Amino acid sequence: MNLPRIASPRTLVPVLALAAGLAAAAPVQGASCVQGYAQCLVDASDLAAWWQRTAAGIDCYLDAVACLKGAYG
Amino acid sequence: MILSLALCVLPAASTADEPPRLVGEFGGRAVSGSYILVLDLAPRAIHLIDRRTLRVRTTPLARDGVRLDPYGIAAHGDGTLSVLADKGRVLSRFSATTGERIETRKLPEPSQGVTGLWNRLGVIAIRLRAGEPLVLEDGAEGFRPFSPIVSRSGANPAAQLIGNLLRCGSGTGDALPCWFLAGPPDVTLVHRDGSATHVAVPSFAPARARAASRSDPGAGFVYPVRDAFLEPGGLWILSNQEGDRTPLEDGAVRARHLAHVREGRVRRIVSLAREARAILDANPARLVILYSDRSIGTVAVR
């Protein structure tokens, strides 16, 4: 898996979230996992060091996987 | 550490009034010989259910400060079992009889599931790109691809994430059923040699998903299958989404039907009075069902 690439540059993460149509969307119950993922990525992008953003970005993704598996499984 | 054991007996059939709630937070199940193993995450424990009598022995699992994941169980033939922990980063092995933690392994990459692949351990990888193997088997030289099941592409990161959620159910000596949570009603039977065959299964969800909305990418999929249990007489499927509403939407109806598929044909449909969570066991006479209200009951099938 190549998870670090989702959180490397400071600007990439919120751009990704926006491209996915996530960050700008209004929260609704059915999308809470994905909304949480988007917000998590935005928060991760605020961290100071690249390695912190990388680690936080990986955590965001794994949290989203856990949330979605719980929700849809 | 002192570990306590609790014994109880399941009712022969579920009752509508006050079913006993035996499972706190369902984390997965495996069938091993004459027992069904159910992973409980709250409180963390293993329920060993005798397949014949349905007597339950509950063994608390040792605490190690790491949260276990509800990503399934791999039962080993030596009385131990493996579960994932720390959001799929770690594999923990426990004794099923004492609850003692025997081993903790950091995985080379995070996983979304663990399963038994006969005498080996298998994990379901997390993928960000299409075309990568999803089921991996543990071998002497590390994890290697097993089966032709590969990750799918998605229109955006959220769709990619949802579209690659894969589960594997309970198998036989010949095959293991695996399916994508989101997508068409189709179960892949993975055989011991790594080959795979596809089985179309009944669905109670619409044939086509709605267009995905910006506010809910998950609405762009349908979720036909919640669980699968392969037994020598055929494949039992627990439905997931029923009707237009996806499982997270208000008013959604899910997991109210069981279907038996054999030789490509639907042989039987069983309606359930309440939402089910998993098929714990299946034989020609009855099914053992875990319901979403955390109770366990049996369903006669003939």
Interface residues (C-beta under 8 A of the other chain):
Chain A: M1 N2 L3 R5 I6 L16 A19 A20 G21 L22 A24 A25 A26 P27 V28 Q29 G30 A31 S32 C33 V34 Y37 I58 D59 Y61 L62 D63 A64 V65 A66 L68 K69 G70 A71 Y72 G73
Chain B: D69 P70 Y71 K87 G88 R89 E109 P110 Q112 A125 I126 R127 L128 R129 N156 P157 A158 L161 I162 L165 R167 L181 A182 S213 R214 S215 D216 P217 G218 A219 Y223 R226 N240 T246 P247 L248 E249 D250
